[in-house]
Amino acid sequence: MSAATDPSAQVLGEVALIACGRRKGKTRSCSSCERKAPILLSIARTGAVDALATAICGGNEGACRDCHDKARMILDETVTPCAACGEAGLYPRQTRFSDPAAPGASR
């Protein structure tokens, strides 16, 4: 499976882009956010929004409001409960910033 179709690569890319400051027209994160994405995803799986925000912000004493918003967005858009058991799982979702040509993208 290629990185382009691998769901875990897609989720990591989305996490990195959100942490980097996703906005319309921005398609890639910086290399720093790409490197942080796996640990951010690990933290996101725990649901610890404050820890995730601090990791995004890079501060030792907490996180700014912008990074709290990014952490909440990562949790809202990448960590979803399993319909069968309720356990948190990671599933790529289509967002308003997703590629409109992608299969299943909302138009």
C-alpha positions in Angstrom: 0.0 0.0 0.0 1.5 3.4 -1.0 1.7 6.3 1.4 -0.9 8.1 -0.7 -3.5 5.4 0.0 -2.3 4.3 3.5 -4.9 5.5 6.0 -2.3 5.9 8.7 -0.2 8.1 6.5 -3.3 10.1 5.6 -4.1 10.6 9.3 -0.5 11.5 10.2 -0.5 14.0 7.3 -3.8 15.6 8.6 -2.4 15.8 12.2 0.7 17.5 10.9 -1.2 19.9 8.8 -3.6 20.9 11.6 -0.7 21.4 14.0 1.1 23.5 11.4 -1.9 25.8 11.0 -4.3 24.3 8.4 -6.0 26.8 6.2 -7.5 27.0 2.8 -4.9 26.5 0.1 -2.3 25.0 2.4 -1.6 21.5 1.4 1.5 20.5 3.4 2.9 21.0 6.9 6.4 22.1 7.7 9.1 19.5 8.4 8.9 20.2 12.1 5.2 19.4 12.3 5.7 16.3 10.1 8.3 15.0 12.6 6.0 15.7 15.6 2.9 14.1 14.0 3.5 10.5 15.3 3.8 11.6 18.9 0.9 14.1 18.5 -1.2 11.2 17.2 -0.2 9.0 20.2 -1.2 11.7 22.6 -4.4 12.3 20.7 -5.4 8.6 21.1 -5.4 9.2 24.9 -7.8 12.1 24.6 -5.6 14.3 26.7 -6.3 17.7 25.0 -4.1 19.7 27.4 -1.1 17.4 26.8 -1.7 17.5 23.1 -2.0 21.3 23.0 1.3 21.6 25.0 3.1 19.2 22.6 1.9 21.3 19.6 2.8 24.6 21.3 6.2 23.3 22.4 6.0 25.1 25.7 7.0 23.7 29.1 4.3 25.6 31.0 1.2 24.9 28.9 -0.1 26.0 25.6 -1.6 29.1 24.0 -5.2 29.3 23.0 -4.4 28.7 19.3 -2.7 25.4 20.1 -5.6 24.4 22.3 -7.9 25.0 19.3 -5.6 22.9 17.1 -5.5 20.1 19.7 -9.3 20.1 19.9 -9.5 20.0 16.1 -7.1 17.0 15.9 -9.2 15.1 18.4 -12.4 16.1 16.7 -11.2 15.2 13.2 -8.9 12.1 13.7 -10.0 10.3 16.8 -13.4 8.7 16.5 -15.1 6.0 18.6 -15.6 2.6 17.0 -19.3 2.1 16.2 -19.2 -1.5 17.5 -17.2 -1.2 20.8 -16.8 2.5 21.5 -13.0 2.3 21.7 -11.2 5.3 20.2 -9.8 4.6 16.8 -8.1 6.6 14.1 -10.0 7.0 10.9 -9.3 9.5 8.1 -12.2 11.9 7.7 -13.0 14.2 4.8 -12.9 17.8 6.0 -13.7 21.1 4.3 -10.0 21.4 3.5 -9.8 17.9 1.9 -9.0 17.4 -1.7 -12.4 17.8 -3.5 -11.3 15.3 -6.1 -10.7 12.7 -3.5 -13.3 9.8 -3.4 -16.0 10.6 -0.9 -15.1 14.3 -0.5 -18.0 16.5 0.1 -18.8 19.0 -2.5 
